[in-house]
Amino acid sequence: MRWFKNAHYDFMSKRRLVMLISVVPIVIGVASIALHGGFNTSIDFAGGTLVEVGFEEPVPINEVRAVVERAGFAGAEVTNFGGSQKEVLIQVKHIGDAAGTARKLEAALTEQLAAHKVDLRRVETVGPKVGSELKMAAFWAVIYSLLGIVAYVSWRFQFRMAIAAIIALVHDTFFTLGFFSITNREISLAVVAAILTIIGYSLNDTIVVFDRVRENLQTRRREGFMSLVNASINQTLSRTIVTGLTTIFSIVVLIIVAGPVIRDFAITLLIGMVVGTYSTVYIASVIIVEWDLWRNKHRQRA
Amino acid sequence: MVKKWRYFVIIAVMVWTVWALIPTVRYYRLPVEKRVALAADKEAKFVDKALKLGLDLQGGMHLVLELDDSQLSDNAKQDALDRVLKIVRNRVDQFGVAEPNIQKQGDKRIIVQLPGLQDPGRAKNLLGQTALLEFRLVRETEEMRLAIQDLDRVLQGVQLRGAVVDTTGIAPEAPADTTAVSQAAKPAQTSAKADTTGATQATAFDSLMTELPGSKEIEVPLKEIAKDRPFSSYLVSLYGGAAVVNEEDRRAVDLLLTTPQAQRVIPRQSEFLWDAESRPLEDGGVGRLLYLVEKKATLTGNTLVNATTNPNPDDPSSLDVSFELNREGGLIFSRFTGENIGRRIAIVLDRNIRSAPVVQSKIPGGQGRITGRFTDEEAGDLAIVLRAGAFPAPVSVVEERTVGPSLGRDSIRASGRAAAISIVIVIAFMAFYYHLSGFLASAAMVFHVLITLALLASLRAALTLPGIAGLILTFGMSVDANVLVFERIREELAKAKTVRSAIDAGYHRAFTTILDSNLTALITALVLYQFGTGPIKGFATTLGLGLATSMFTAVLCTHVVYNMITARRAIRKLSI
């Protein structure tokens, strides 16, 4: 059983067109982010209170909302969680006294909805200072990751490969963030962790191809660089598909079987993985090819 | 060439893994009640070595407390956090939670993790209180009267946004939470008018009975008179050395008292403090007492050596809290009470007045009682908090993540199922695509998961929900290492090499690829670990450990197995 045994797809021929098309979702994403004036952050970053309650039977959401409003939190988000009428998620963002808010909400809910057997599944409060600290920490985490990657790849491969890889990663990150912005999903700590995982995976993929390029450069120097890169992608195609498939299987299982909290995390990972694989071919590889072409052109002139 | 040491390493790791996981298996096979009992018993060492579940899996509370040391002297600042740490430990110890985790974070924060906590509200109360106990002298009625008069004088013309204090003395509307106090530019009242008002007030106050020890106090309602009583209009009556204020007006009174005008006329050595509890009023409604007390505390709780709960002699069905002071405190207390017989002493906890009893006689023994409408639990908690001591500065809860036990159980079940299904699917696929070699790789991958879990257990790191997701991920990614090797081997076989050399070449060539790709993923895991908190850290830990162990199992273990197979007889065709 051997897929792509002698793959000879020509990835590079349509590269400029495809790369141009790639830019479109990124632009849309960035525009959406700009239009929304930033991201829809969860309480992890905005500060605030989150209370998740479960009831024994389905409770009309308006009833819960009324209780929350009476407790003094008219602006709170009250939604059904995980597609179930029995689970409700209440969020109050940008609140100064997050801990006090939680207590008030808990008291109001347990007292006034006692008939439905309230189960406080989860309570999270994040003070505003901690929220902005987490934001800074997340930001720096991504920056440091990228820096570490540039350093490592430059050392083990070539500098231009490092840059190409980084650009691919930035593409993946903005694609994911853009997706979140367009669908107005919340960005929480878990999402940041997912994005960092995507970076790791996409990089992994890119490294495998570049490793093959590096190896081919030693043996197939005569061949044009573009053709060499193309060959490298084809040679690693089998591995890419198999690994991609098994990882996707794992994530799909997570999406189907795990609870709603992990589900969002997993969906992000899924999208990121597909994009990550794509970016290896049509962002990173294209960049090193174009870089080489550009260098040759200049060398010829000189 | 068969490198013997490889066999030893692999066998050693296998043995260690099994040994490291035995406590976990033992622990989780016990029914839940036994587990809880064992957890409380600190002698059971194997509990400690079992794999810990994160708070999001077993339910529990994660709190971050922050110390506000702005008011402390530089000297006090240095060990303030350590003191708070110690006090928090004391309070939590007495609370009785299995395996609490209390650590410093930076120089102003403390992380408190209470797994399996059933009553988060109580824990928050217990840990958030400063617990500053003070004994202060309550000002005499005359002083209170004068202060109220002065306040009435200077607060005239002051407006509360949305309502004006007018002649009928209507209370401001309910959204008193957002009211601010602003100044109306009004000309000063003529002194004549003030005098008449003062005279009227004096008459009203004179009708009060002065308090004699043992006499029964009567509630005397103050009559609403004129608009020149912006402050006292909120006072319902004077009772027991304090002013009675309707609970709804409390916010308004607070606002009035914080205005610069009010601050100027309140006697420098005194301040207004509220009673800790509200009380029902005679004509229905709920009220709260406002006391005028000495600003400086004659005695604080740092001289307290013990606090216990006892049945209240006046009301045996409820508990009160008895305290005992050390010798120095006892002496001060004795002198304090001796000098102030007939006057009231306020027992203040965190700037709320718990009670203000009249001193009947000198109290020599340094012992006393705090009474109140406590539930048994509240009395117990108050005793705990007094025993553990007061925080040197206010401490607030800046972050909290509490997961109820039901959600924890659901999460374990769901993620366990997901993990099991993942593994089965991946094994099936590997066997399908790589035949027998696929099985070998699968065995290696399962081994890899076990090693990771064993490492987590021995490092006492907790397995969190994102951690399980990370494990599932590394499982999928460890496939990658195996795949890289197998693809290489296939390529080498296609070049018509012998099986042995194809295998060796495959591993050799693939190794650098695996190394590079895993190391870069490790960079992100490291960064995540560094910058993450709580569950994210758990994710990074499992990710990092998983990557490291997957390199071990994929590269070393499977290669050794191949060596074993091909050493026996010359294999012509490899099932791959």
Interface residues (C-beta under 8 A of the other chain):
Chain A: M1 R2 E52 G54 G72 A98 A99 A102 R103 E106 D119 L120 R121 R122 V123 E124 T125 V126 G127 K129 V130 L134 A137 A138 W140 A141 Y144 S145 G148 I149 Y152 V153 R156 L189 A190 V192 A193 L196 T197 I199 G200 Y201 L203 N204 I207 V208 D211 R212 E215 Q235 T236 S238 R239 V242 T243 L245 T246 T247 F249 S250 I251 V253 L254 V257 A258 G259 V261 I262 F265 A266 L269
Chain B: V64 E66 P120 G121 K124 G128 D177 S396 V397 V398 E399 E400 R401 T402 V403 G404 S406 L407 D410 S411 A414 S415 R417 A418 I421 S422 I425 V426 F429 M430 F432 Y433 Y434 H435 L465 P466 A469 I472 L473 F475 G476 M477 V479 D480 V483 L484 E487 R490 E491 R509 T512 T513 D516 S517 N518 L519 T520 A521 I523 T524 A525 L526 V527 L528 Q530 F531 G532 T533 P535 I536 F539 A540 L543
